[in-house]
Amino acid sequence: MNTTFMGILGLVTMIIWIMVSTELSKSQKKKEEKENSRRKLFVLMPAGMVCTIAIVILFIQRIQF
């Protein structure tokens, strides 16, 4: 894989995890806002996990034995 692609994927992954941590650290909210926050987390968490797994696989493939 191209190192530019890996760099972009790394940046996207970091942004996703920053958004997840921001959503988790918000203080008490109204019921409607809690539902929206929960929906965001249901989208962001799997996206972050998939991107992280992809980066790990790409790095492992680049290791030369």
N, C-alpha and C positions, 0 to 999 in steps of 0.2 A: 504494500500500500504506500501511497504517496505520503511524505511527511507533512505536507500542507494539509491534506485531509485529516490526518491524525491530530494536528494542531487545532484545526477548526472544530473537530469532534470533541477535543479536550475542553476548549473554551465553552462550547455549547453545554457540555456536561457540568462544568463548574457553574454556569449561569442557572441551570436547572436546579442544582443542589442548593445554591444560594436562595433561589425562590422558595424551595421547600423549607429551608430553615427560617426564612422570613415569615412564611405562613404559620409555622409552628410556634414562633415566638410572639405572635400578636397576642395582646391582652384580651380579656373577656369582651365578647361581642354580643350583639343581638342575635336572636334565633335565626333570622334570615341570613345574616352575615356568616354565622357559623356553618350553615348549609353550603353557602358559596365557597367558603374556605375548605370545607370537607371535599367538595367536588374538585376543587383545584388540586388538592393533595392526592385524590384518586387518579388524577391524570399525570401529575408531576412525578410521583414516586415511581410508577412503572417506567416512565420515560427516562428518568435518571438511572434506574437499575439497568435498563437495556443499553443505554449509552456507556455506562461504566463497564458492563460485561464486554461490550464491543471493544473498548479501549484495552482492556486486559488481554483479550484474545489477540488483538493486533500487536501488542507489545510482546506477548509470548511467541508469536510467529516470527518476530524480528530477531529474536535471540539466536545467535549462531553458536552451535555446539562444537 
